[in-house]
Amino acid sequence: MAVRLAGQKECRFSLDGESLRAGLAWASERQTALAEARAEEKCTSPEGCFITSACCEALGLADNCFELRALRRYRDDLLAHEPGGADAIAAYYALAPSILARLPREGRERLLVFIYARYVLPSAVAATLGLNTLAYRLYRRMLRDLANAFAPEELLGQWDRTA
């Protein structure tokens, strides 16, 4: 497979069916353990559980998986030093726990996997490839879409000011 984003140099990688099937089998085996962890609310920390972590947890990925490392590195090393970056990060921390708390219990796992595939993984790949504007836009689009669907009205105004 080859990907070319925003006129950048082509990035080539391969995926084989056997590895993908093995990954799906592993995730299926972990489904019961993940359901038990979610029922025990292990996703809840004193600061609250955040969207990328929840998505990765839904897939059985570790806290140090590629996606979390890439997006944390982007947040800490790049976004935090950009004009308005600290405000965007603060708005995310104010908004994300409310979004997660309002996700429906029924179908939550499927929704988190969808969010992962549509926003989290592409953002992490873009950040890793140095496509920082694309990474930021993808993640902001995710937050905008989720905020419009699940955030309380009083937090939407705060989010709009950082857009």
N, C-alpha and C positions, 0 to 999 in steps of 0.2 A: 504494500500500500504506500502511496506517496501523497503527501499533503503539502500544499503551497498556500500560505496565508499571507494576505496583504502584500503580495509581491516579494515576499522574502524567499530565501533560498529554499529549495525543495527539501523536505524531510522525509526520508524513506524508512519504513519499518515493516516488519512482517508479523502476521498473526496466523497461527495454524489452528485448525479445527480441534485437534487433539488437546492442545493447551486450554483452549476456551471451554471444551467439554469438561476437562478436569477441574477448572475453576468453578464452573457451574455445579458440578457434583460436590465439591468441597463446600460451596455456599449452601447447598441444599442440606448437607449434613449439619451445618452450623445453625440452620434455621430454628430448631428447637431451643438451642442454647441462647440464641439472640432473643427469641420471644420471652424466655424466662428472665433474661437480664432486663429487658424493657419493662416487663411486668413488675420487677423489683425496683424500677426506676433508677437503675445504675447509671443512666445517662445524665442524671441530675447531679450537678456539683454545686458548691456554694455560689459560684458565679453564673450558673445556669449552663445548659447544654446548647451548643451552637450548631448551625445548620450543616457546615461541612463535616464536622465530627459526627453528627447524627447520621448523615448520609453514608459516611465511611463505615460507621458502626453497623448500619443496616446491611451492608455488604460483607461484614465480618472482617474488615480491614483494621489493622493495628493503628494505634495512635501515632506511630512514626511512619505511616505509609507514605508513598510518593506524593499523593495528592495533598495531604496535610502538611508535609514538609515543604512542598513547593509553594503553597499558598501562604504559609506562615513566613517563609523566607521573603516572599514578595511583599507581604504586609509590613514586616519589620525592617527590611533592608531598603525597600523602595518607596512604597506608599506612605509610610510614616514620615518620610523626608520631603514629600511633594507638597506644594502649596494646597491647602485644604485637605491633605491626607489624614492628618490627625482628627479633623472634624468628621471625615467619612468613617474612620475607624470607630470613633466614639458613637456615632449614629448607629452603626452596625451593632455594637455591643448593647445599645439601648433597645434596638428593634428585634434582633434575632431571637432572644429568649421568648418574647411575646409571640412571634410567629410560630415557633416550635410548640409552645403551649397550646396554640389554637389549631394545630394540624389535627384533622379527625383521627380518632383511634382506628376506626375501620378504614382499611386501605392505606394506613400510614406508611407501612413498609414499602408498598408499591410506589407511593408518592415520593418517598425518600430516594428510592432507586431511580425514579424518573428524574428528580432534581440532580442527582449525581451524574447521570448520563448526559443530560441536556446542558448543565451549567458547570458543575464542580470539576469534572474531568477535563472538559475543554479549557476552562480557566487555568487549571494546573498545568496542562500541556503548553498553553500559550505563555504562561509565566516562565516555564522552564526554557522555552525557546527564545526568551527575551522579547516576546511580543507583549510588552507590558500594557499598552493601551488596549489591546484586544482582551487581555486577561481582566483588566479593570472593567471594561464595558460588559463583558459576559457576566461577571459577578454582580455588577450593579443591576443589570437586567433581571437576574435571578431575584435579587432583593426587591426590586420594584414590583415584579410579578407576584411574588409571595406576599409582600406588604399589601398590595391591592386586594389580595384574596383573604389574608388572614390577620393583618395587623389591626390593633385598635385605632380608632380615628385619631386619638390624641397623639399617637406616635407617628402617624402618617405626615403630619405637618412638619415634625422635626426631620424626618427623612427627606421630604421635598426640599428643604432648605440646603441640604448637602449635595443635591443633584447637580 
